[in-house]
Amino acid sequence: MQRKTYYEDDNFRVYLEEINGEVAIHVAIFTFSKAIFKQIRSVWAEVIVKMYFLGYEKLFAYTKDNRIIKMIGGAKMLKEVEDFEVWEWELS
């Protein structure tokens, strides 16, 4: 899997990217509201279930802005690399 669009609408886009056998998730948000955040959480939950059933044990994100990650919850920050934070979700 290279970087692929998993979900896209006028408000946000979710990409998945395989890096060294692990999956990273990226979310580009174009418009934000409480209703859109609920939709982002729904797509995020769908990705977690799908990746679990595909045999992945973890899901990663790297970001310069961790607000969405903290709002979604369930992740732990692994490290900081240059300007980015690397976050991890256990899928078990």
N, C-alpha and C positions, 0 to 999 in steps of 0.2 A: 504494500500500500504506500503510495506516495501521498503528498498532500492532496486530499480530496474534499470537495464540498459535501458535507453530510446533510445540511439543511440550509435553506436560504429563503428569505422573504424581504420585503422592503425595510424591515426594522433591524434585522440582524442576520448574520451568517455564521454557521458552525463548520469548521474544518477539522478533519482528522489527519494525522500525519504519523507514519511509522518511523521511528528513530531507533536504530540498534535493537530491533525486535520488540520495542515497547511502543505504546500509542500515546501521542500527545494530542490534546484538544485545544483548539483556538476558537475564540468567539470574537467576531467583529460586530460591534453594536453601532447602528446608525441612528436609531431613535430609542429613547429610553422612557419607560413609564412603569408603573406597578404591574399593569396587565402584560406588558411585554416581558418584564422580568419573570412573571409566572410562566410564560411560554418558553423562555430560555431555560428555566428550571425543568420544565417538562421534557424538552429536547435533551437536556443534559442527563436526566434520569434514564431516558431511552438509550442514550449512548452507553451509559454505564452497564445497563443490562445486556445490550448487544455485545459489548466488548468482553464481558464476563463469559457469555455463552460461546464466544469465539475462542476462548481459552486464555485470554489475557488476565493477569493477576493484578495489574496496576494500571492506572491512567494518570498521565502527567499533563501539566500545563506549565508554560513559562511565560512570564508577563512582566511588564514594567509597571502595571497598575493592578493591584491585587483586590480592588474593591468588589468586583463580581465574584471572585473566588471566595472571599470571606463571606459574602452574602449567601452563596450557595452552600458553603460549609462542608464539613466532612473531610477536608484536606489538611495535610500538614506540610509546612514549608520545609524543603530539604536543604536548600542552599541558595546563596546569592552568587550569580556569575555576572561579572561586569555590572550592567544596569538592570539585569533581570533577576527575578525570583523564580525558583523551580519548585512547583507544588506537586503533591502526590495524593492520589486516592487509592485505597485498598479496595479491590473489587470482590473480595471473598464474603 
